[in-house]
């Protein structure tokens, strides 16, 4: 019986160790079958802090004992799906950055039809990749515990991110919350 494609969802706070854990788990999965490693980076170097974060992630992959084929894709990740097969193990880092990119490339007004379109584009894209690849590990940031601000854009963003997280966890075979570098299993389908 053929093994179904795997989706692993990883979330946690900023600098919680999500990316390191995601890289390790993707490498382990690929090593089990001799699969190829792919990194889908959604970051855009828009300020000095983001440039440094991107540089650190690039250096981490360059210094790794394994080879990562990296694709910089800040929008429309689903366009990549046709390039992968069951021997490919992907790490998508990260959904929150992808959501930012999609929202700010869409329009200046975030009305409900735009939010729905962005939601569908992200979910459809990730699930298209999942169907093609051997596995996809998806990283996101947990920003939903931040204090509520009376700003409609921030509230719309948080609601949309929460909806995306719920759908990804629903589709996931495994889901982890990273706290202080420690992975906490939130979902595990055997």
C-alpha positions as YAML, in Angstrom:
chain: A
units: angstrom
residues:
- id: 1
  name: UNK
  ca: [0.00, 0.00, 0.00]
- id: 2
  name: UNK
  ca: [1.37, 3.42, -1.00]
- id: 3
  name: UNK
  ca: [2.03, 5.86, 1.83]
- id: 4
  name: UNK
  ca: [-0.06, 9.06, 1.69]
- id: 5
  name: UNK
  ca: [1.73, 12.41, 1.54]
- id: 6
  name: UNK
  ca: [2.45, 13.83, 4.97]
- id: 7
  name: UNK
  ca: [1.72, 17.32, 6.32]
- id: 8
  name: UNK
  ca: [3.43, 18.41, 9.52]
- id: 9
  name: UNK
  ca: [2.44, 21.76, 11.03]
- id: 10
  name: UNK
  ca: [4.79, 23.54, 13.46]
- id: 11
  name: UNK
  ca: [3.94, 26.73, 15.31]
- id: 12
  name: UNK
  ca: [5.32, 28.70, 18.23]
- id: 13
  name: UNK
  ca: [6.41, 32.11, 19.34]
- id: 14
  name: UNK
  ca: [9.13, 34.21, 17.78]
- id: 15
  name: UNK
  ca: [12.60, 32.71, 18.36]
- id: 16
  name: UNK
  ca: [11.10, 29.61, 19.97]
- id: 17
  name: UNK
  ca: [13.18, 27.15, 17.92]
- id: 18
  name: UNK
  ca: [10.49, 26.35, 15.32]
- id: 19
  name: UNK
  ca: [12.76, 26.53, 12.28]
- id: 20
  name: UNK
  ca: [15.51, 24.39, 13.82]
- id: 21
  name: UNK
  ca: [12.97, 21.76, 14.84]
- id: 22
  name: UNK
  ca: [11.33, 21.90, 11.40]
- id: 23
  name: UNK
  ca: [14.68, 21.46, 9.65]
- id: 24
  name: UNK
  ca: [15.58, 18.51, 11.87]
- id: 25
  name: UNK
  ca: [12.25, 16.73, 11.36]
- id: 26
  name: UNK
  ca: [12.34, 17.30, 7.58]
- id: 27
  name: UNK
  ca: [15.89, 15.92, 7.36]
- id: 28
  name: UNK
  ca: [14.87, 12.87, 9.42]
- id: 29
  name: UNK
  ca: [11.86, 12.16, 7.19]
- id: 30
  name: UNK
  ca: [13.92, 12.51, 4.00]
- id: 31
  name: UNK
  ca: [16.71, 10.30, 5.40]
- id: 32
  name: UNK
  ca: [14.21, 7.48, 6.04]
- id: 33
  name: UNK
  ca: [13.59, 7.16, 2.28]
- id: 34
  name: UNK
  ca: [16.59, 8.82, 0.67]
- id: 35
  name: UNK
  ca: [14.42, 11.74, -0.39]
- id: 36
  name: UNK
  ca: [15.56, 15.17, -1.56]
- id: 37
  name: UNK
  ca: [15.37, 18.20, 0.73]
- id: 38
  name: UNK
  ca: [13.71, 21.40, -0.42]
- id: 39
  name: UNK
  ca: [13.32, 24.66, 1.47]
- id: 40
  name: UNK
  ca: [10.61, 27.12, 0.42]
- id: 41
  name: UNK
  ca: [11.59, 30.48, 1.92]
- id: 42
  name: UNK
  ca: [8.81, 33.07, 2.00]
- id: 43
  name: UNK
  ca: [10.79, 35.91, 3.60]
- id: 44
  name: UNK
  ca: [11.36, 39.23, 1.90]
- id: 45
  name: UNK
  ca: [14.35, 41.27, 3.17]
- id: 46
  name: UNK
  ca: [12.40, 44.50, 3.80]
- id: 47
  name: UNK
  ca: [14.40, 45.75, 6.80]
- id: 48
  name: UNK
  ca: [17.71, 45.10, 8.54]
- id: 49
  name: UNK
  ca: [16.26, 42.65, 11.08]
- id: 50
  name: UNK
  ca: [14.62, 40.55, 8.36]
- id: 51
  name: UNK
  ca: [17.82, 40.64, 6.30]
- id: 52
  name: UNK
  ca: [19.71, 39.27, 9.31]
- id: 53
  name: UNK
  ca: [17.11, 36.55, 9.96]
- id: 54
  name: UNK
  ca: [17.19, 35.45, 6.31]
- id: 55
  name: UNK
  ca: [21.00, 35.47, 6.33]
- id: 56
  name: UNK
  ca: [21.06, 33.33, 9.51]
- id: 57
  name: UNK
  ca: [18.66, 30.77, 8.02]
- id: 58
  name: UNK
  ca: [20.71, 30.65, 4.80]
- id: 59
  name: UNK
  ca: [23.94, 30.14, 6.76]
- id: 60
  name: UNK
  ca: [22.33, 27.42, 8.88]
- id: 61
  name: UNK
  ca: [21.35, 25.52, 5.73]
- id: 62
  name: UNK
  ca: [24.78, 26.08, 4.11]
- id: 63
  name: UNK
  ca: [26.51, 24.74, 7.24]
- id: 64
  name: UNK
  ca: [24.21, 21.73, 7.52]
- id: 65
  name: UNK
  ca: [25.54, 18.27, 6.79]
- id: 66
  name: UNK
  ca: [22.82, 17.84, 4.17]
- id: 67
  name: UNK
  ca: [22.01, 19.71, 0.98]
- id: 68
  name: UNK
  ca: [18.86, 21.85, 0.82]
- id: 69
  name: UNK
  ca: [17.56, 22.99, -2.55]
- id: 70
  name: UNK
  ca: [16.19, 26.43, -1.65]
- id: 71
  name: UNK
  ca: [13.47, 28.31, -3.50]
- id: 72
  name: UNK
  ca: [12.67, 31.91, -2.57]
- id: 73
  name: UNK
  ca: [8.91, 32.18, -3.08]
- id: 74
  name: UNK
  ca: [7.18, 35.04, -1.28]
- id: 75
  name: UNK
  ca: [3.82, 34.72, -3.11]
- id: 76
  name: UNK
  ca: [1.72, 32.01, -4.76]
- id: 77
  name: UNK
  ca: [3.51, 28.98, -3.30]
- id: 78
  name: UNK
  ca: [1.05, 26.66, -5.02]
- id: 79
  name: UNK
  ca: [2.76, 27.44, -8.33]
- id: 80
  name: UNK
  ca: [5.62, 25.25, -7.15]
- id: 81
  name: UNK
  ca: [3.54, 22.08, -6.69]
- id: 82
  name: UNK
  ca: [4.17, 20.65, -10.17]
- id: 83
  name: UNK
  ca: [7.94, 20.70, -9.53]
- id: 84
  name: UNK
  ca: [7.79, 18.11, -6.74]
- id: 85
  name: UNK
  ca: [7.17, 14.38, -6.43]
- id: 86
  name: UNK
  ca: [6.94, 11.71, -3.74]
- id: 87
  name: UNK
  ca: [10.75, 11.73, -3.31]
- id: 88
  name: UNK
  ca: [10.76, 15.39, -2.27]
- id: 89
  name: UNK
  ca: [10.57, 16.54, 1.34]
- id: 90
  name: UNK
  ca: [9.77, 20.20, 1.75]
- id: 91
  name: UNK
  ca: [10.02, 22.76, 4.48]
- id: 92
  name: UNK
  ca: [7.90, 25.88, 4.03]
- id: 93
  name: UNK
  ca: [9.05, 28.68, 6.34]
- id: 94
  name: UNK
  ca: [6.79, 30.49, 7.12]
- id: 95
  name: UNK
  ca: [3.02, 30.92, 6.84]
- id: 96
  name: UNK
  ca: [2.89, 34.22, 8.73]
- id: 97
  name: UNK
  ca: [5.35, 35.80, 6.31]
- id: 98
  name: UNK
  ca: [3.49, 34.29, 3.35]
- id: 99
  name: UNK
  ca: [0.24, 35.73, 4.71]
- id: 100
  name: UNK
  ca: [1.85, 39.18, 5.09]
- id: 101
  name: UNK
  ca: [3.18, 39.02, 1.54]
- id: 102
  name: UNK
  ca: [-0.14, 37.92, 0.06]
- id: 103
  name: UNK
  ca: [-2.16, 40.54, 1.94]
- id: 104
  name: UNK
  ca: [0.11, 43.44, 1.13]
- id: 105
  name: UNK
  ca: [0.43, 42.46, -2.51]
- id: 106
  name: UNK
  ca: [-3.36, 42.20, -2.92]
- id: 107
  name: UNK
  ca: [-4.77, 45.65, -2.22]
- id: 108
  name: UNK
  ca: [-4.71, 48.39, 0.34]
- id: 109
  name: UNK
  ca: [-8.16, 47.56, 1.71]
- id: 110
  name: UNK
  ca: [-8.69, 44.22, 3.39]
- id: 111
  name: UNK
  ca: [-12.37, 43.55, 2.85]
- id: 112
  name: UNK
  ca: [-13.89, 40.09, 3.34]
- id: 113
  name: UNK
  ca: [-13.67, 39.00, -0.32]
- id: 114
  name: UNK
  ca: [-9.92, 39.80, -0.33]
- id: 115
  name: UNK
  ca: [-9.40, 37.95, 2.97]
- id: 116
  name: UNK
  ca: [-11.29, 34.94, 1.60]
- id: 117
  name: UNK
  ca: [-9.23, 34.98, -1.60]
- id: 118
  name: UNK
  ca: [-5.94, 35.14, 0.31]
- id: 119
  name: UNK
  ca: [-7.07, 32.31, 2.62]
- id: 120
  name: UNK
  ca: [-7.98, 30.08, -0.33]
- id: 121
  name: UNK
  ca: [-4.75, 30.91, -2.18]
- id: 122
  name: UNK
  ca: [-2.58, 29.94, 0.81]
- id: 123
  name: UNK
  ca: [-4.50, 26.79, 1.76]
- id: 124
  name: UNK
  ca: [-4.92, 25.61, -1.84]
- id: 125
  name: UNK
  ca: [-1.22, 26.20, -2.52]
- id: 126
  name: UNK
  ca: [0.03, 24.31, 0.52]
- id: 127
  name: UNK
  ca: [-2.35, 21.39, -0.06]
- id: 128
  name: UNK
  ca: [-1.35, 21.21, -3.75]
- id: 129
  name: UNK
  ca: [2.27, 20.86, -2.68]
- id: 130
  name: UNK
  ca: [1.30, 18.24, -0.09]
- id: 131
  name: UNK
  ca: [-0.41, 16.11, -2.77]
- id: 132
  name: UNK
  ca: [2.72, 16.15, -4.95]
- id: 133
  name: UNK
  ca: [5.52, 15.78, -2.39]
- id: 134
  name: UNK
  ca: [6.54, 12.98, -0.07]
- id: 135
  name: UNK
  ca: [6.02, 15.37, 2.86]
- id: 136
  name: UNK
  ca: [5.72, 19.05, 3.63]
- id: 137
  name: UNK
  ca: [6.62, 20.61, 6.96]
- id: 138
  name: UNK
  ca: [4.91, 23.96, 7.41]
- id: 139
  name: UNK
  ca: [6.16, 26.52, 9.95]
- id: 140
  name: UNK
  ca: [4.11, 29.41, 11.30]
- id: 141
  name: UNK
  ca: [4.27, 31.92, 14.13]
- id: 142
  name: UNK
  ca: [1.89, 31.90, 17.05]
- id: 143
  name: UNK
  ca: [0.79, 35.53, 17.28]
- id: 144
  name: UNK
  ca: [-2.74, 34.86, 18.45]
- id: 145
  name: UNK
  ca: [-1.83, 35.18, 22.14]
- id: 146
  name: UNK
  ca: [-0.66, 38.75, 21.74]
- id: 147
  name: UNK
  ca: [-2.82, 41.43, 23.39]
- id: 148
  name: UNK
  ca: [-5.76, 42.57, 21.32]
- id: 149
  name: UNK
  ca: [-5.25, 45.96, 19.77]
- id: 150
  name: UNK
  ca: [-8.17, 48.08, 18.63]
- id: 151
  name: UNK
  ca: [-6.82, 48.17, 15.08]
- id: 152
  name: UNK
  ca: [-9.04, 46.61, 12.43]
- id: 153
  name: UNK
  ca: [-6.10, 45.55, 10.23]
- id: 154
  name: UNK
  ca: [-4.39, 43.73, 13.11]
- id: 155
  name: UNK
  ca: [-7.64, 42.07, 14.15]
- id: 156
  name: UNK
  ca: [-8.37, 40.99, 10.55]
- id: 157
  name: UNK
  ca: [-4.84, 39.59, 10.23]
- id: 158
  name: UNK
  ca: [-5.12, 37.64, 13.50]
- id: 159
  name: UNK
  ca: [-8.52, 36.22, 12.57]
- id: 160
  name: UNK
  ca: [-7.27, 35.14, 9.15]
- id: 161
  name: UNK
  ca: [-4.09, 33.61, 10.55]
- id: 162
  name: UNK
  ca: [-6.14, 31.71, 13.14]
- id: 163
  name: UNK
  ca: [-8.41, 30.38, 10.40]
- id: 164
  name: UNK
  ca: [-5.38, 29.28, 8.34]
- id: 165
  name: UNK
  ca: [-3.83, 27.57, 11.36]
- id: 166
  name: UNK
  ca: [-7.06, 25.70, 12.12]
- id: 167
  name: UNK
  ca: [-7.32, 24.42, 8.56]
- id: 168
  name: UNK
  ca: [-3.66, 23.37, 8.41]
- id: 169
  name: UNK
  ca: [-3.95, 21.52, 11.73]
- id: 170
  name: UNK
  ca: [-7.13, 19.85, 10.45]
- id: 171
  name: UNK
  ca: [-5.22, 18.65, 7.36]
- id: 172
  name: UNK
  ca: [-2.03, 17.81, 9.27]
- id: 173
  name: UNK
  ca: [-0.86, 14.36, 10.20]
- id: 174
  name: UNK
  ca: [1.20, 15.90, 12.98]
- id: 175
  name: UNK
  ca: [1.08, 19.30, 14.67]
- id: 176
  name: UNK
  ca: [3.57, 20.73, 17.14]
- id: 177
  name: UNK
  ca: [3.71, 23.79, 19.35]
- id: 178
  name: UNK
  ca: [7.28, 24.83, 20.16]
- id: 179
  name: UNK
  ca: [7.80, 26.43, 23.58]
- id: 180
  name: UNK
  ca: [11.32, 27.41, 24.62]
- id: 181
  name: UNK
  ca: [12.82, 25.00, 22.11]
- id: 182
  name: UNK
  ca: [10.69, 22.09, 23.34]
- id: 183
  name: UNK
  ca: [8.26, 20.51, 20.84]
- id: 184
  name: UNK
  ca: [4.84, 19.77, 22.31]
- id: 185
  name: UNK
  ca: [2.77, 17.32, 20.28]
- id: 186
  name: UNK
  ca: [-0.63, 18.85, 19.56]
- id: 187
  name: UNK
  ca: [-1.80, 16.25, 17.03]
- id: 188
  name: UNK
  ca: [-0.46, 12.94, 15.84]
- id: 189
  name: UNK
  ca: [-2.33, 10.69, 13.40]
- id: 190
  name: UNK
  ca: [-0.88, 7.21, 13.14]
...
